[in-house]
């Protein structure tokens, strides 16, 4: 069971999985349960063709688990157990499922307000679940949402080619028109300016999220900061050459994530040592 959830996590995300290795074991196990849940729904709506029937069947099985019935699905049973133990709000999960369902119907996002509304369900509530999972203070909820929003927005930028092939566009269409970009598959000065404008928004979201790091215990911060650092690495690489988006999917390698995690681990340990010395 544990290995199955772990494989879902490991196969789906280089950054998140390898960053999670810096969590304490019990926390890492819970993060795996959460990630497996969001991934299985996301995979159904992102498949080609989309697996609409399977999505609704899985959604019904989730409700069955929520009502105390056995669905026979270990991803769902483990998530509901985690949800109850950590106090995830049902409305958060509902918002996530609604966002995933919208991927079956809505393809184009015309302005930033529509995109932000989608990101609340697709990513910000996952940040709130992580807040509960780590037992952070409620004051951190705004920053938990901000971090989820930042990472999701960079995914929209990074995955422009992939989303276009699926007939989707999460980056605001009206802004694309303002920059006189006729296609997200082009490589022009206007396209470069448009992508860098979108990256500026991501960096603003990320900067806001980092103000909330003060709420995160050091034993958890290394993993979270490592994931965030890798997202910034990706953003900087795209900023240097926006047209790279139409050539390949920009992702850090495992060794980059692990090396950054070790650097953060040593930095945090040194900071704690110096702080205790001065006290």
C-alpha positions in Angstrom: 0.0 0.0 0.0 2.7 2.5 1.1 4.8 1.6 -1.9 1.9 2.1 -4.3 1.2 5.6 -3.0 4.9 6.4 -3.1 5.2 5.3 -6.7 2.3 7.6 -7.7 4.1 10.5 -6.0 7.6 9.6 -7.3 6.5 9.2 -10.9 4.5 12.4 -11.0 6.8 15.0 -9.7 10.6 15.2 -9.5 10.5 18.4 -7.5 7.8 17.6 -4.9 8.8 14.0 -4.4 12.5 14.7 -3.9 11.9 17.8 -1.8 9.6 15.7 0.4 12.5 13.5 1.4 13.6 16.3 3.7 10.5 16.0 5.8 10.5 13.7 8.9 9.3 10.2 7.9 5.9 10.5 9.4 5.2 13.8 7.7 6.6 12.5 4.4 4.1 9.6 4.6 1.2 12.0 5.1 2.4 14.2 2.3 2.5 11.2 0.1 -1.2 10.4 0.9 -2.2 13.9 0.1 -0.2 14.1 -3.2 -1.5 10.7 -4.4 -5.1 11.9 -3.9 -4.7 15.1 -5.9 -2.6 13.4 -8.6 -5.1 10.6 -9.4 -7.9 13.1 -10.1 -5.6 15.4 -12.0 -4.3 12.6 -14.2 -7.9 11.6 -15.2 -8.7 15.1 -16.5 -5.2 15.6 -18.0 -5.2 12.3 -20.0 -5.7 12.3 -23.7 -8.6 11.6 -24.2 -9.9 12.8 -20.9 -11.3 10.1 -18.7 -14.5 11.8 -17.8 -16.5 8.7 -16.8 -13.6 7.5 -14.6 -13.4 10.9 -13.0 -17.0 10.9 -11.9 -16.8 7.3 -10.7 -13.7 8.1 -8.6 -15.5 11.2 -7.2 -18.4 9.0 -6.1 -16.1 6.6 -4.4 -14.5 9.5 -2.5 -18.0 10.5 -1.2 -18.6 6.9 -0.2 -15.3 6.8 1.8 -16.3 10.1 3.4 -19.6 8.6 4.5 -17.8 5.7 6.1 -18.2 3.2 3.3 -15.3 1.2 1.9 -14.6 2.1 -1.7 -11.8 -0.5 -2.2 -9.5 2.4 -3.4 -6.5 2.7 -1.2 -5.7 6.2 -2.4 -9.1 7.4 -1.3 -9.2 5.5 2.0 -5.8 6.8 3.0 -6.7 10.4 2.1 -10.0 10.3 4.0 -8.2 8.9 7.0 -5.6 11.8 6.7 -8.4 14.3 6.1 -10.2 13.3 9.3 -7.0 13.0 11.4 -5.6 16.4 10.3 -8.9 18.3 10.1 -9.1 19.2 6.4 -12.3 21.0 5.6 -14.7 19.2 3.3 -15.2 22.5 1.4 -11.5 22.5 0.5 -11.7 19.1 -1.0 -14.9 20.1 -2.8 -13.2 23.2 -4.2 -10.4 21.0 -5.5 -12.8 18.5 -7.1 -14.8 21.3 -8.7 -11.6 22.7 -10.2 -10.7 19.3 -11.6 -14.2 19.0 -13.0 -13.9 22.3 -14.7 -10.9 21.0 -16.7 -13.4 18.7 -18.4 -15.5 21.7 -19.5 -13.6 24.9 -19.6 -10.6 25.3 -21.9 -9.9 29.1 -22.1 -9.3 31.5 -19.3 -10.1 35.0 -20.5 -8.7 37.1 -17.7 -6.7 36.9 -14.5 -9.8 36.8 -12.3 -11.0 33.6 -14.0 -7.5 32.1 -13.6 -7.3 33.1 -9.9 -10.7 31.5 -9.2 -9.5 28.3 -10.8 -6.3 28.3 -8.8 -8.1 28.6 -5.5 -9.5 25.1 -6.0 -6.7 23.6 -7.9 -3.8 24.7 -5.7 -4.6 27.1 -2.9 -6.7 24.6 -1.0 -3.9 22.1 -1.3 -1.7 24.7 0.5 -4.4 24.9 3.2 -4.3 21.1 3.5 -0.5 21.2 3.9 -1.0 23.9 6.6 -3.2 21.5 8.5 -1.0 18.5 7.8 2.0 20.3 9.4 -0.2 21.7 12.2 0.8 25.3 11.4 -0.9 28.3 13.0 -4.1 29.6 11.4 -2.3 32.9 10.7 -0.3 31.1 8.1 -3.3 30.3 5.9 -2.9 33.3 3.7 0.7 32.4 3.0 -0.2 28.7 2.5 -2.6 29.8 -0.2 -0.1 32.1 -1.7 2.5 29.4 -2.1 0.1 27.1 -3.7 -1.0 29.9 -6.1 2.6 30.7 -7.0 3.6 27.2 -7.8 0.4 26.6 -9.8 1.0 29.8 -11.8 4.5 28.8 -12.7 3.1 25.4 -13.9 0.8 27.3 -16.2 3.8 29.1 -17.7 6.0 26.1 -17.8 3.3 23.9 -19.4 2.2 26.3 -22.1 3.0 23.9 -25.0 1.5 20.9 -23.3 -1.7 22.8 -22.4 -2.0 24.3 -25.9 -1.8 20.8 -27.4 -4.8 19.9 -25.1 -6.7 23.0 -26.3 -6.3 24.7 -22.9 -5.0 28.1 -22.0 -4.8 29.2 -18.3 -2.7 32.3 -19.0 -5.2 35.2 -19.4 -6.3 35.5 -23.0 -6.9 39.3 -22.7 -3.3 39.8 -21.6 -2.1 37.8 -24.5 -4.0 40.1 -26.8 -2.6 43.2 -25.1 0.9 42.0 -25.9 -0.1 41.3 -29.5 0.7 37.6 -29.2 -1.3 35.6 -31.8 -0.1 32.2 -30.7 1.6 30.7 -27.7 3.6 28.6 -30.0 5.4 31.6 -31.6 8.9 32.9 -30.7 8.8 36.6 -31.1 9.7 39.7 -29.0 6.1 40.1 -28.1 5.9 36.5 -26.9 9.0 37.0 -24.8 7.6 40.1 -23.2 4.3 38.4 -22.5 6.0 35.4 -20.8 8.2 37.7 -18.7 5.1 39.6 -17.6 3.5 36.4 -16.5 6.8 35.4 -14.7 6.7 38.7 -12.8 3.3 37.8 -11.5 4.6 34.4 -10.4 7.6 36.1 -8.6 5.1 38.4 -6.8 3.0 35.5 -5.6 6.2 33.7 -4.5 7.6 36.7 -2.7 4.3 37.1 -0.8 4.4 33.4 0.1 7.9 33.6 1.5 6.7 36.1 4.1 4.9 33.1 5.7 8.1 31.0 6.1 8.3 32.4 9.7 5.3 30.2 10.6 7.0 27.0 9.5 9.2 25.0 11.9 12.7 24.5 10.7 12.2 20.7 10.5 9.6 21.3 7.9 11.0 24.4 6.2 13.9 22.7 4.5 11.5 20.5 2.4 9.2 23.4 1.5 11.9 25.9 0.7 13.7 23.3 -1.5 10.5 22.8 -3.6 10.1 26.6 -3.8 13.7 27.1 -4.7 13.4 24.7 -7.6 10.4 26.5 -8.9 12.3 29.7 -8.8 15.2 28.0 -10.6 12.7 26.9 -13.3 11.3 30.5 -13.5 14.7 32.0 -13.9 15.6 29.6 -16.7 12.4 30.5 -18.6 13.0 34.2 -18.0 16.4 33.9 -19.6 14.9 32.3 -22.7 11.1 32.4 -22.9 11.1 30.6 -26.2 12.5 27.5 -24.4 8.8 26.8 -23.5 8.2 25.7 -27.1 11.2 23.4 -27.3 11.1 21.5 -24.0 9.5 21.2 -20.6 11.8 22.9 -18.1 12.3 20.8 -15.0 15.2 20.4 -12.6 16.9 17.0 -12.4 16.9 14.9 -9.3 20.4 15.8 -8.4 19.5 19.5 -8.5 16.7 19.1 -6.1 18.7 16.9 -3.7 21.7 19.2 -3.8 19.5 22.2 -3.1 17.9 20.4 -0.3 21.2 19.5 1.3 22.3 23.1 1.0 19.1 24.3 2.8 19.6 21.6 5.4 23.1 22.7 6.2 22.1 26.4 6.1 19.3 25.9 8.5 21.5 23.8 10.8 24.2 26.5 10.8 21.5 29.2 11.4 20.2 27.3 14.5 23.8 26.8 15.8 24.6 30.5 15.5 21.3 31.5 17.0 21.8 29.2 20.0 25.3 30.5 20.4 24.3 34.1 20.6 21.6 33.3 23.1 
